[in-house]
Amino acid sequence: MSRTFVSALRVRYAETDAMGVAHHATYPVWFEVARTDAMHALGLPYREVEARGYYLMLSGLNVEYRRAARYDDELQIHATLSAVRSRTLTFSYEVRRAGELLATGETRHIATDHTYRPARLPDDLLALLGPG
């Protein structure tokens, strides 16, 4: 069963256009905030993944926009580690404002060693990322 983690943030002025609407390029940044928080909650901060000799390189990104987020909105970014395989991870996201769905998305990551060659994650790391 997948676990979902929720990160809260407020739309900053620098993330908006002249009309006060959050720029589309900001959503992947919010996904990264939620993914980082989720990794910490799983007991596996990304810094530790790197220290163990691995990168989780982005191999795919998708965002579907439904409603606009605006300056000073309080948002909840829901991050779910939706697939774990020996060399790949997939995170799914929902961006919400007071329960209203604003956007959905997904990022796919491939594990590599520090020479950027695909690598199998060790079993102990996979256990931390697996269903809990």
C-alpha positions as CSV (number, residue, x, y, z in Angstrom):
1,M,0.0,0.0,0.0
2,S,1.4,3.4,-0.9
3,R,1.9,6.1,1.7
4,T,1.0,9.7,1.1
5,F,2.9,12.6,2.7
6,V,1.6,16.2,2.8
7,S,3.7,19.3,2.7
8,A,2.2,22.8,3.3
9,L,3.4,25.9,1.6
10,R,2.3,29.4,0.7
11,V,2.5,30.7,-2.9
12,R,5.3,33.4,-2.9
13,Y,5.1,36.5,-4.9
14,A,8.2,35.5,-6.9
15,E,6.4,32.4,-8.1
16,T,3.6,34.4,-9.8
17,D,3.1,36.3,-13.0
18,A,1.8,39.9,-13.3
19,M,-1.8,38.6,-12.6
20,G,-0.8,37.0,-9.4
21,V,-1.2,33.4,-10.8
22,A,1.4,30.8,-9.9
23,H,3.7,30.2,-13.0
24,H,3.4,26.7,-14.5
25,A,7.1,26.1,-14.0
26,T,6.7,26.4,-10.2
27,Y,4.7,23.2,-9.8
28,P,7.7,20.9,-10.3
29,V,9.6,22.9,-7.7
30,W,6.7,22.3,-5.3
31,F,6.8,18.6,-6.2
32,E,10.5,18.6,-5.2
33,V,9.6,20.2,-1.8
34,A,7.0,17.5,-1.2
35,R,9.3,14.7,-2.4
36,T,12.1,15.9,-0.1
37,D,9.7,16.0,2.8
38,A,8.5,12.5,1.9
39,M,12.0,11.1,1.8
40,H,12.7,12.6,5.2
41,A,9.5,11.1,6.6
42,L,10.5,7.7,5.2
43,G,13.8,7.9,7.1
44,L,15.8,8.3,4.0
45,P,16.9,11.9,3.3
46,Y,18.2,12.4,-0.2
47,R,21.5,13.5,1.3
48,E,21.9,9.9,2.7
49,V,21.1,8.4,-0.7
50,E,23.9,10.5,-2.2
51,A,26.3,9.6,0.7
52,R,25.6,5.9,0.0
53,G,26.8,6.5,-3.6
54,Y,23.6,7.0,-5.5
55,Y,21.7,9.7,-7.4
56,L,17.9,9.6,-8.1
57,M,18.0,11.3,-11.4
58,L,14.8,12.7,-12.9
59,S,13.8,10.6,-15.9
60,G,10.2,11.8,-16.4
61,L,7.9,14.7,-15.4
62,N,4.3,15.3,-16.0
63,V,2.0,18.0,-14.7
64,E,-1.8,18.4,-15.3
65,Y,-3.1,21.8,-14.4
66,R,-6.8,22.1,-13.4
67,R,-7.2,25.4,-11.5
68,A,-4.9,28.3,-10.9
69,A,-3.0,28.8,-7.6
70,R,-2.6,32.4,-6.7
71,Y,-0.3,34.6,-4.7
72,D,-0.6,34.0,-1.0
73,D,-2.7,30.8,-1.3
74,E,-2.0,28.2,1.3
75,L,-1.4,24.9,-0.6
76,Q,-1.0,21.3,0.4
77,I,1.2,19.2,-1.8
78,H,0.4,15.5,-1.5
79,A,3.3,13.2,-2.5
80,T,2.8,9.5,-2.8
81,L,5.7,7.1,-3.6
82,S,3.6,5.1,-6.0
83,A,6.1,2.7,-7.5
84,V,9.4,1.3,-6.1
85,R,11.5,-1.0,-8.2
86,S,15.2,-1.9,-7.8
87,R,16.3,0.9,-10.1
88,T,13.4,3.3,-10.4
89,L,11.0,5.3,-8.2
90,T,7.8,7.0,-9.2
91,F,6.2,9.7,-7.1
92,S,2.6,11.0,-7.7
93,Y,1.5,14.4,-6.6
94,E,-1.7,16.4,-5.9
95,V,-1.6,20.2,-5.3
96,R,-4.6,21.3,-3.3
97,R,-6.0,24.5,-1.8
98,A,-8.4,23.9,1.1
99,G,-9.2,20.5,-0.4
100,E,-9.7,21.7,-4.0
101,L,-7.6,19.9,-6.5
102,L,-5.5,22.4,-8.5
103,A,-3.0,20.1,-10.2
104,T,-1.7,16.5,-10.4
105,G,1.6,15.3,-11.5
106,E,4.2,12.5,-11.5
107,T,8.0,12.3,-11.4
108,R,10.0,9.2,-12.4
109,H,13.5,8.7,-11.1
110,I,16.2,6.3,-12.1
111,A,18.9,5.3,-9.6
112,T,22.5,5.8,-10.8
113,D,25.9,5.6,-9.3
114,H,28.1,8.6,-9.1
115,T,29.3,8.0,-12.7
116,Y,25.7,8.2,-13.8
117,R,25.4,4.6,-14.8
118,P,22.0,2.9,-13.8
119,A,22.4,1.1,-10.5
120,R,20.3,-1.2,-8.4
121,L,19.5,0.3,-5.0
122,P,20.6,-1.8,-2.0
123,D,18.0,-3.9,-0.3
124,D,18.1,-1.9,2.9
125,L,17.2,1.3,1.0
126,L,14.5,-0.4,-0.9
127,A,13.0,-1.6,2.4
128,L,12.8,1.9,3.7
129,L,11.0,3.0,0.5
130,G,8.7,0.0,0.3
131,P,5.2,-0.3,1.7
132,G,4.9,0.5,5.3
